[in-house]
Amino acid sequence: MSFAAIKIIHIISIILSYILFTLRGIWMIQGSPLLKLRWVKILPHVIDTILLASAITLVAMIQQYPGFDIWVSAKIGGLLLYILLGMVALRFGKTQRIKTISWILAQIVFFYIVLVALTKNPTLIF
């Protein structure tokens, strides 16, 4: 598969993952029973698996690796923080306040990851 095709798959999976995370966060804040639907629990994992597979493929294709290329390392660090905050927001947060704050922080980290991807600059200083 071509680089362009993998990149399109990657970008589409980023958008879908973010939309679902945002929707699930809104439902969490509202206390909606929709969070308990089977597809809501399964689909994000499917999309995120495609996202991760396409990311690994792209990194291999451009031959820029974590530990050697700081912007890739920053994205992976941001991703780990995003996952941790998302888990607190949607699953492990003890109070509604902690869940909501974690969800908002995860949104900020998501946009950091996107900016690093677009600029290839983890400090975001131009």
C-alpha positions as a Markdown table, in Angstrom:
| # | Residue | x | y | z |
|---|---|---|---|---|
| 1 | Met | 0.0 | 0.0 | 0.0 |
| 2 | Ser | 1.3 | 3.5 | -0.8 |
| 3 | Phe | 2.4 | 6.1 | 1.7 |
| 4 | Ala | -0.5 | 8.3 | 0.7 |
| 5 | Ala | -3.1 | 5.6 | 1.3 |
| 6 | Ile | -1.6 | 4.7 | 4.7 |
| 7 | Lys | -1.6 | 8.4 | 5.6 |
| 8 | Ile | -5.2 | 8.8 | 4.6 |
| 9 | Ile | -6.2 | 5.8 | 6.7 |
| 10 | His | -4.2 | 7.3 | 9.6 |
| 11 | Ile | -5.8 | 10.7 | 9.4 |
| 12 | Ile | -9.3 | 9.2 | 9.1 |
| 13 | Ser | -8.7 | 7.0 | 12.1 |
| 14 | Ile | -7.4 | 10.0 | 14.1 |
| 15 | Ile | -10.6 | 11.9 | 13.3 |
| 16 | Leu | -12.9 | 9.0 | 14.1 |
| 17 | Ser | -11.0 | 8.2 | 17.3 |
| 18 | Tyr | -11.2 | 11.9 | 18.4 |
| 19 | Ile | -14.9 | 12.2 | 17.6 |
| 20 | Leu | -15.7 | 9.0 | 19.5 |
| 21 | Phe | -13.6 | 10.1 | 22.5 |
| 22 | Thr | -15.3 | 13.5 | 22.5 |
| 23 | Leu | -18.8 | 12.0 | 22.2 |
| 24 | Arg | -18.0 | 9.5 | 25.0 |
| 25 | Gly | -16.8 | 12.3 | 27.2 |
| 26 | Ile | -19.9 | 14.3 | 26.6 |
| 27 | Trp | -22.0 | 11.3 | 27.5 |
| 28 | Met | -19.9 | 10.7 | 30.6 |
| 29 | Ile | -20.5 | 14.3 | 31.7 |
| 30 | Gln | -24.2 | 13.9 | 31.1 |
| 31 | Gly | -24.4 | 10.5 | 32.8 |
| 32 | Ser | -25.8 | 9.0 | 29.7 |
| 33 | Pro | -26.7 | 5.3 | 29.5 |
| 34 | Leu | -25.4 | 5.4 | 25.9 |
| 35 | Leu | -21.9 | 4.8 | 27.3 |
| 36 | Lys | -23.0 | 1.2 | 28.2 |
| 37 | Leu | -23.9 | 0.3 | 24.6 |
| 38 | Arg | -21.9 | -2.6 | 23.2 |
| 39 | Trp | -20.7 | -0.7 | 20.1 |
| 40 | Val | -19.6 | 2.2 | 22.2 |
| 41 | Lys | -17.3 | -0.1 | 24.1 |
| 42 | Ile | -15.9 | -2.0 | 21.0 |
| 43 | Leu | -15.7 | 0.5 | 18.2 |
| 44 | Pro | -13.1 | 2.8 | 19.8 |
| 45 | His | -10.7 | -0.2 | 20.2 |
| 46 | Val | -11.1 | -1.2 | 16.6 |
| 47 | Ile | -10.5 | 2.3 | 15.4 |
| 48 | Asp | -7.5 | 2.8 | 17.7 |
| 49 | Thr | -6.0 | -0.5 | 16.5 |
| 50 | Ile | -6.2 | 0.8 | 12.9 |
| 51 | Leu | -4.7 | 4.1 | 14.1 |
| 52 | Leu | -1.8 | 2.5 | 15.8 |
| 53 | Ala | -1.1 | 0.1 | 13.0 |
| 54 | Ser | -1.1 | 2.9 | 10.4 |
| 55 | Ala | 1.2 | 5.0 | 12.7 |
| 56 | Ile | 3.7 | 2.2 | 13.0 |
| 57 | Thr | 3.6 | 1.6 | 9.3 |
| 58 | Leu | 4.1 | 5.4 | 8.6 |
| 59 | Val | 7.0 | 5.6 | 11.0 |
| 60 | Ala | 8.7 | 2.6 | 9.3 |
| 61 | Met | 8.1 | 4.1 | 5.9 |
| 62 | Ile | 9.6 | 7.5 | 6.7 |
| 63 | Gln | 12.3 | 5.8 | 8.8 |
| 64 | Gln | 12.0 | 8.2 | 11.8 |
| 65 | Tyr | 11.9 | 6.4 | 15.0 |
| 66 | Pro | 11.3 | 7.2 | 18.7 |
| 67 | Gly | 14.5 | 7.7 | 20.6 |
| 68 | Phe | 16.2 | 9.0 | 17.4 |
| 69 | Asp | 13.7 | 11.6 | 16.2 |
| 70 | Ile | 12.5 | 13.8 | 19.0 |
| 71 | Trp | 9.1 | 14.7 | 17.4 |
| 72 | Val | 8.2 | 11.0 | 17.1 |
| 73 | Ser | 9.2 | 10.5 | 20.8 |
| 74 | Ala | 7.1 | 13.5 | 21.8 |
| 75 | Lys | 4.1 | 12.1 | 19.9 |
| 76 | Ile | 4.4 | 8.8 | 21.6 |
| 77 | Gly | 4.9 | 10.4 | 25.0 |
| 78 | Gly | 1.8 | 12.5 | 24.3 |
| 79 | Leu | -0.1 | 9.5 | 23.2 |
| 80 | Leu | 0.7 | 7.6 | 26.5 |
| 81 | Leu | -0.5 | 10.6 | 28.5 |
| 82 | Tyr | -3.6 | 10.9 | 26.3 |
| 83 | Ile | -4.4 | 7.2 | 26.9 |
| 84 | Leu | -3.8 | 7.6 | 30.7 |
| 85 | Leu | -6.0 | 10.7 | 30.9 |
| 86 | Gly | -8.7 | 9.0 | 28.8 |
| 87 | Met | -8.7 | 6.0 | 31.1 |
| 88 | Val | -9.2 | 8.2 | 34.1 |
| 89 | Ala | -11.9 | 10.2 | 32.3 |
| 90 | Leu | -13.9 | 7.3 | 31.1 |
| 91 | Arg | -13.2 | 4.5 | 33.5 |
| 92 | Phe | -11.1 | 5.0 | 36.6 |
| 93 | Gly | -11.9 | 8.5 | 37.8 |
| 94 | Lys | -13.4 | 8.4 | 41.3 |
| 95 | Thr | -15.5 | 11.6 | 41.0 |
| 96 | Gln | -17.3 | 13.4 | 38.2 |
| 97 | Arg | -14.9 | 16.3 | 38.7 |
| 98 | Ile | -11.8 | 14.2 | 38.3 |
| 99 | Lys | -13.3 | 12.5 | 35.2 |
| 100 | Thr | -14.2 | 15.9 | 33.6 |
| 101 | Ile | -10.9 | 17.5 | 34.3 |
| 102 | Ser | -9.1 | 14.4 | 32.9 |
| 103 | Trp | -11.3 | 14.5 | 29.8 |
| 104 | Ile | -10.5 | 18.2 | 29.3 |
| 105 | Leu | -6.7 | 17.6 | 29.8 |
| 106 | Ala | -6.9 | 14.7 | 27.3 |
| 107 | Gln | -8.4 | 17.1 | 24.8 |
| 108 | Ile | -5.4 | 19.5 | 25.3 |
| 109 | Val | -2.9 | 16.6 | 24.9 |
| 110 | Phe | -4.6 | 15.4 | 21.8 |
| 111 | Phe | -4.2 | 18.8 | 20.1 |
| 112 | Tyr | -0.6 | 18.9 | 21.3 |
| 113 | Ile | 0.0 | 15.6 | 19.5 |
| 114 | Val | -1.7 | 16.9 | 16.3 |
| 115 | Leu | 0.4 | 20.1 | 16.4 |
| 116 | Val | 3.6 | 18.1 | 16.9 |
| 117 | Ala | 2.6 | 15.9 | 13.9 |
| 118 | Leu | 2.0 | 18.9 | 11.7 |
| 119 | Thr | 5.1 | 20.9 | 12.7 |
| 120 | Lys | 7.5 | 18.1 | 13.5 |
| 121 | Asn | 8.5 | 20.3 | 16.5 |
| 122 | Pro | 7.7 | 19.1 | 20.0 |
| 123 | Thr | 8.4 | 22.4 | 21.6 |
| 124 | Leu | 5.9 | 24.2 | 19.3 |
| 125 | Ile | 8.2 | 27.2 | 19.2 |
| 126 | Phe | 8.5 | 28.4 | 15.6 |
